[in-house]
Amino acid sequence: MLAEARDRIVRLSPSEAQASDGLIVDTRSDDERVRDGIVPGSVHVPLSVLEWRADQASGNANPVLAGRTLILLCAHGYSSSLAAARLVDLGVDAGDVDGGFEAWRDAGLPVVRAPAPAGTPGMGGPQ
């Protein structure tokens, strides 16, 4: 299932993701984000609400995600691949970061402290 999903999406290295025009969407839990930090400028959309926040026709969409290439980021790059494939099925331009947040951090790319969770999950803007 994972290999099939990855055949249908664009996977970017952390450096490629940082240099791209895409919007990094952090799908990790609040606990992971508080513990490990976040990618500056990323938008937090938990996996549990991802599809309806990204699908602008859902009635529950986050307008910040509209018309953007979404680059999903999970902890290790597995669940983000499956989630990106689901978004592609919905017609959303989506891919993921190979190796997830762990690879981003290990590449020495910027990481900042996560803000306290606030508001409706998945409806915020860049942090």
C-alpha positions as CSV (number, residue, x, y, z in Angstrom):
1,M,0.0,0.0,0.0
2,L,2.8,2.4,0.9
3,A,4.7,1.7,-2.3
4,E,1.6,2.2,-4.4
5,A,0.9,5.5,-2.6
6,R,4.4,6.7,-3.2
7,D,4.2,5.9,-6.9
8,R,1.4,8.5,-7.2
9,I,2.9,11.4,-5.3
10,V,5.9,13.6,-5.5
11,R,8.4,13.0,-2.6
12,L,10.8,15.8,-1.8
13,S,14.0,15.7,0.3
14,P,13.9,18.1,3.2
15,S,16.1,20.5,1.3
16,E,13.9,20.3,-1.8
17,A,10.8,20.9,0.4
18,Q,12.4,24.0,2.0
19,A,13.3,25.4,-1.3
20,S,9.9,24.7,-3.0
21,D,7.0,27.1,-3.3
22,G,4.7,24.5,-1.6
23,L,3.1,24.9,1.7
24,I,4.5,22.5,4.4
25,V,1.6,20.9,6.2
26,D,2.6,19.3,9.5
27,T,0.3,16.4,10.3
28,R,1.9,15.3,13.6
29,S,0.2,15.3,16.9
30,D,0.3,18.3,19.3
31,D,2.4,16.2,21.6
32,E,5.0,15.5,19.0
33,R,5.1,19.1,17.9
34,V,5.6,20.4,21.5
35,R,8.3,17.8,22.2
36,D,10.3,18.1,18.9
37,G,9.5,21.6,17.5
38,I,8.0,22.6,14.2
39,V,9.1,23.8,10.7
40,P,8.8,27.6,10.7
41,G,6.0,28.7,8.4
42,S,4.3,25.3,8.4
43,V,0.6,24.9,8.9
44,H,-0.6,22.3,11.4
45,V,-3.4,20.0,10.1
46,P,-3.7,16.8,12.1
47,L,-4.2,13.6,10.1
48,S,-7.7,13.1,11.7
49,V,-9.0,16.3,9.9
50,L,-6.7,16.5,6.9
51,E,-9.0,15.5,4.0
52,W,-11.8,17.9,4.9
53,R,-9.5,20.8,5.7
54,A,-7.7,20.4,2.3
55,D,-10.9,19.7,0.2
56,Q,-12.2,23.2,-0.4
57,A,-15.6,21.8,-1.3
58,S,-16.0,20.0,2.0
59,G,-17.7,22.9,3.9
60,N,-15.0,22.5,6.6
61,A,-12.0,23.5,4.6
62,N,-9.1,25.7,5.7
63,P,-8.8,28.5,3.1
64,V,-5.1,28.8,3.8
65,L,-4.7,25.5,1.9
66,A,-6.7,26.5,-1.2
67,G,-4.9,26.4,-4.5
68,R,-1.6,25.5,-3.0
69,T,0.8,22.6,-3.5
70,L,0.7,20.9,-0.1
71,I,3.9,19.2,1.1
72,L,2.9,16.9,4.0
73,L,5.2,16.3,6.9
74,C,4.8,13.5,9.5
75,A,7.3,12.2,12.0
76,H,9.1,9.7,9.7
77,G,7.6,10.0,6.2
78,Y,5.2,7.1,6.2
79,S,1.8,8.3,7.2
80,S,2.4,11.5,5.1
81,S,2.9,9.4,2.0
82,L,-0.4,7.6,2.5
83,A,-2.2,10.9,3.3
84,A,-0.7,12.7,0.3
85,A,-2.1,9.9,-1.9
86,R,-5.5,10.4,-0.4
87,L,-5.4,14.1,-1.1
88,V,-4.3,13.4,-4.7
89,D,-7.4,11.2,-5.0
90,L,-9.5,14.3,-3.9
91,G,-7.8,16.4,-6.6
92,V,-5.5,18.3,-4.3
93,D,-1.9,18.9,-5.4
94,A,0.0,17.1,-2.6
95,G,3.3,15.3,-1.9
96,D,5.4,14.7,1.1
97,V,8.8,15.0,2.7
98,D,11.0,11.9,2.4
99,G,12.0,11.0,6.0
100,G,9.5,13.4,7.6
101,F,10.3,15.8,10.4
102,E,13.1,13.5,11.6
103,A,15.0,13.9,8.3
104,W,14.3,17.7,8.3
105,R,15.8,18.1,11.7
106,D,18.7,15.7,10.9
107,A,19.5,17.8,7.8
108,G,20.0,20.8,10.1
109,L,17.1,22.7,8.6
110,P,15.3,25.3,10.8
111,V,13.2,24.1,13.7
112,V,11.4,26.4,16.2
113,R,9.4,25.8,19.3
114,A,5.7,24.9,18.7
115,P,3.1,27.4,19.8
116,A,0.4,26.2,22.2
117,P,-2.4,24.5,20.5
118,A,-5.4,26.9,20.0
119,G,-8.6,27.0,18.1
120,T,-10.3,24.4,15.9
121,P,-7.8,21.7,14.8
122,G,-6.5,22.2,11.3
123,M,-7.9,25.7,10.8
124,G,-4.8,27.8,11.6
125,G,-2.4,29.5,9.3
126,P,1.4,29.4,9.0
127,Q,3.2,29.3,12.3
